[in-house]
Amino acid sequence: MAQLFLFTGENAYALLDEKRRWIHGFIQKYGQDNLVRLDGQKLTVRTLLDEVSVLPFLTEKRLVIVDGLPKCTKEEVDALVQNIHPQVVVLF
């Protein structure tokens, strides 16, 4: 099952609408307590790794939304992919 999603494209409205749909659906199914939003411009790779490796609290899924893309190396991206907890979904 895919755990890492990258929303990209030139249609900002469609991207925002799809992100809202994901958030709304997640909150309805799992609640707001396991939804985390992070600012990609201010985010360090270490903080991101900490957030994606934590298992959900009292539910089966956790959604981590990163607004924007943080600067990182290929090795850091590989570490991110390897350290995502199986019950965590990451959305960029």
Backbone as JSON, one array per atom type, in Angstrom:
{
  "sequence": "MAQLFLFTGENAYALLDEKRRWIHGFIQKYGQDNLVRLDGQKLTVRTLLDEVSVLPFLTEKRLVIVDGLPKCTKEEVDALVQNIHPQVVVLF",
  "N": [[0.83, -1.18, 0.0], [0.54, 2.2, -0.82], [2.16, 4.87, 0.84], [3.1, 7.38, 0.65], [2.38, 10.4, -0.81], [2.41, 12.73, -3.43], [1.21, 15.72, -4.29], [1.05, 17.53, -7.13], [1.3, 20.04, -9.68], [-0.07, 22.42, -12.05], [-2.58, 23.47, -11.59], [-3.69, 25.11, -9.13], [-6.08, 25.42, -7.7], [-7.41, 22.93, -8.04], [-5.57, 21.25, -6.79], [-5.65, 22.21, -4.13], [-8.34, 21.71, -3.56], [-8.39, 18.9, -3.71], [-6.66, 18.28, -1.61], [-8.15, 19.28, 0.53], [-10.32, 17.51, 0.38], [-9.1, 15.08, 1.06], [-8.32, 15.66, 3.7], [-10.82, 16.15, 4.95], [-12.07, 13.64, 4.56], [-10.32, 12.0, 6.02], [-10.56, 13.01, 8.65], [-13.26, 12.45, 9.14], [-13.2, 9.65, 9.15], [-11.08, 8.85, 10.91], [-10.74, 10.79, 12.88], [-9.58, 13.96, 14.26], [-7.34, 13.98, 15.85], [-5.12, 12.53, 14.96], [-4.09, 13.84, 12.82], [-1.66, 15.7, 11.29], [-0.21, 18.78, 10.46], [2.37, 20.3, 8.66], [4.75, 22.87, 8.0], [6.46, 22.95, 5.13], [8.5, 24.67, 4.31], [9.77, 25.55, 6.61], [10.55, 23.29, 7.82], [12.64, 20.78, 9.19], [14.55, 17.94, 8.13], [14.99, 16.05, 10.1], [12.89, 16.59, 11.94], [10.71, 15.96, 10.32], [11.2, 13.21, 9.88], [10.86, 12.33, 12.51], [8.11, 12.82, 12.85], [6.87, 11.15, 10.92], [7.53, 8.61, 11.68], [6.18, 7.91, 13.94], [3.72, 5.95, 15.48], [0.11, 5.82, 15.04], [-2.19, 7.27, 17.44], [-4.46, 5.64, 19.34], [-6.02, 4.91, 17.1], [-6.26, 3.56, 13.75], [-4.83, 4.81, 11.67], [-2.63, 7.52, 10.68], [-2.27, 10.79, 9.51], [0.03, 12.76, 7.89], [0.52, 15.89, 6.78], [2.4, 17.8, 4.62], [2.92, 21.02, 3.88], [4.16, 22.33, 1.11], [7.54, 21.73, -0.06], [10.23, 20.43, 1.74], [13.75, 21.2, 1.8], [15.99, 18.72, 0.87], [18.34, 16.0, 0.7], [19.07, 13.28, -1.61], [19.66, 11.02, -0.12], [18.41, 11.64, 2.29], [15.75, 11.63, 1.47], [15.5, 8.93, 0.83], [15.85, 7.88, 3.4], [13.57, 8.9, 4.6], [11.49, 7.56, 3.21], [12.06, 4.93, 3.99], [11.58, 5.06, 6.73], [8.93, 5.62, 7.28], [6.19, 4.95, 9.24], [4.19, 1.99, 9.06], [1.46, 2.54, 9.39], [1.13, 5.17, 8.84], [0.32, 7.86, 6.71], [1.72, 9.98, 4.33], [1.47, 13.15, 2.99], [2.4, 15.34, 0.51]],
  "CA": [[0.0, 0.0, 0.0], [1.3, 3.44, -0.89], [2.1, 5.69, 2.04], [3.67, 8.69, 0.34], [1.67, 10.99, -1.93], [2.89, 14.05, -3.82], [0.26, 16.44, -5.12], [1.78, 18.52, -7.88], [0.67, 20.45, -10.92], [-0.24, 23.86, -12.23], [-3.92, 23.88, -11.2], [-3.65, 25.29, -7.67], [-7.41, 25.21, -7.15], [-7.67, 21.5, -7.99], [-4.7, 20.69, -5.75], [-6.2, 22.6, -2.84], [-9.6, 20.99, -3.41], [-8.08, 17.5, -3.43], [-6.11, 18.22, -0.25], [-9.3, 19.44, 1.45], [-11.1, 16.27, 0.33], [-8.35, 14.1, 1.85], [-8.4, 16.04, 5.12], [-12.2, 15.93, 5.39], [-12.29, 12.2, 4.63], [-9.52, 11.44, 7.11], [-11.17, 13.41, 9.93], [-14.51, 11.69, 9.3], [-12.92, 8.24, 9.4], [-10.14, 8.59, 12.01], [-10.7, 11.87, 13.85], [-8.6, 15.01, 14.03], [-6.18, 13.84, 16.73], [-3.99, 11.93, 14.26], [-3.81, 14.64, 11.63], [-0.56, 16.63, 11.58], [0.14, 19.64, 9.32], [3.7, 20.87, 8.83], [5.18, 23.85, 6.99], [7.63, 22.4, 4.47], [9.56, 25.67, 4.17], [10.46, 25.7, 7.89], [10.69, 21.95, 8.35], [13.91, 20.07, 9.06], [14.37, 16.54, 7.79], [14.91, 15.33, 11.37], [11.53, 16.75, 12.46], [9.83, 15.18, 9.44], [11.41, 11.8, 10.21], [10.23, 12.08, 13.81], [6.66, 12.83, 12.68], [6.37, 10.03, 10.1], [7.87, 7.31, 12.27], [5.35, 7.71, 15.13], [2.48, 5.25, 15.18], [-1.1, 6.57, 15.41], [-2.64, 7.16, 18.83], [-5.84, 5.18, 19.51], [-6.7, 4.71, 15.83], [-5.42, 2.74, 12.87], [-4.07, 5.59, 10.69], [-2.16, 8.86, 11.0], [-2.02, 11.53, 8.27], [0.98, 13.86, 8.02], [0.46, 16.75, 5.6], [3.5, 18.76, 4.55], [2.59, 22.1, 2.95], [5.42, 22.71, 0.49], [8.57, 20.7, -0.02], [11.46, 20.81, 2.44], [15.0, 20.91, 1.1], [16.64, 17.52, 1.39], [19.19, 15.27, -0.23], [18.54, 11.99, -2.04], [19.81, 10.11, 1.02], [17.37, 11.99, 3.26], [14.49, 11.13, 0.91], [15.53, 7.48, 1.03], [15.62, 7.64, 4.84], [12.16, 9.2, 4.85], [10.69, 6.46, 2.68], [12.31, 3.73, 4.8], [11.18, 5.22, 8.13], [7.49, 5.89, 7.45], [5.5, 3.88, 9.95], [3.21, 1.38, 8.16], [0.12, 3.09, 9.57], [1.2, 6.62, 8.59], [0.24, 8.31, 5.32], [2.36, 11.28, 4.21], [0.98, 13.88, 1.82], [3.11, 16.58, 0.19]],
  "C": [[0.88, 1.25, 0.0], [1.09, 4.26, 0.38], [2.55, 7.11, 1.8], [3.01, 9.22, -0.92], [2.18, 12.4, -2.17], [1.87, 14.66, -4.76], [1.02, 17.56, -5.81], [1.04, 18.87, -9.16], [0.46, 21.95, -10.95], [-1.61, 24.36, -11.78], [-4.0, 23.95, -9.67], [-5.0, 25.03, -7.03], [-7.71, 23.71, -7.01], [-6.82, 20.82, -6.92], [-5.24, 20.98, -4.36], [-7.5, 21.85, -2.55], [-9.36, 19.52, -3.06], [-7.51, 17.34, -2.02], [-7.23, 18.37, 0.78], [-10.13, 18.17, 1.51], [-10.42, 15.19, 1.17], [-8.49, 14.4, 3.34], [-9.79, 15.75, 5.67], [-12.47, 14.43, 5.55], [-11.54, 11.55, 5.78], [-10.16, 11.76, 8.46], [-12.46, 12.64, 10.17], [-14.23, 10.25, 9.71], [-12.1, 7.99, 10.66], [-10.09, 9.66, 13.09], [-9.55, 12.82, 13.6], [-7.32, 14.83, 14.84], [-4.95, 13.26, 16.04], [-3.73, 12.57, 12.91], [-2.78, 15.69, 12.01], [-0.29, 17.44, 10.32], [1.46, 20.32, 9.64], [4.0, 21.83, 7.69], [6.49, 23.36, 6.39], [8.79, 23.38, 4.35], [10.39, 25.82, 5.45], [10.84, 24.36, 8.51], [12.11, 21.4, 8.16], [13.61, 18.6, 8.76], [14.23, 15.71, 9.07], [13.51, 15.4, 11.96], [10.55, 15.93, 11.64], [9.97, 13.69, 9.73], [10.76, 11.44, 11.54], [8.71, 11.96, 13.66], [6.14, 11.6, 11.93], [6.66, 8.66, 10.71], [7.04, 6.98, 13.51], [4.05, 7.0, 14.74], [1.27, 6.06, 15.63], [-1.5, 6.31, 16.86], [-4.12, 6.82, 18.85], [-6.65, 5.1, 18.22], [-5.77, 3.95, 14.91], [-4.59, 3.52, 11.85], [-3.68, 6.95, 11.26], [-1.83, 9.54, 9.68], [-1.11, 12.71, 8.58], [0.96, 14.63, 6.71], [1.59, 17.76, 5.68], [3.13, 19.77, 3.47], [3.9, 22.64, 2.38], [6.42, 21.58, 0.61], [9.8, 21.19, 0.75], [12.68, 20.49, 1.58], [15.64, 19.69, 1.73], [17.42, 16.84, 0.28], [18.51, 13.95, -0.62], [18.6, 10.99, -0.88], [18.74, 10.38, 2.07], [16.0, 11.53, 2.78], [14.4, 9.62, 1.08], [15.26, 7.12, 2.49], [14.16, 7.88, 5.19], [11.29, 8.03, 4.42], [10.85, 5.2, 3.54], [11.76, 3.84, 6.22], [9.71, 5.58, 8.34], [6.85, 4.69, 8.14], [4.41, 3.3, 9.04], [1.8, 1.94, 8.27], [0.06, 4.6, 9.39], [1.15, 6.89, 7.1], [0.81, 9.73, 5.28], [1.91, 11.91, 2.9], [1.76, 15.17, 1.66], [2.27, 17.36, -0.8]]
}
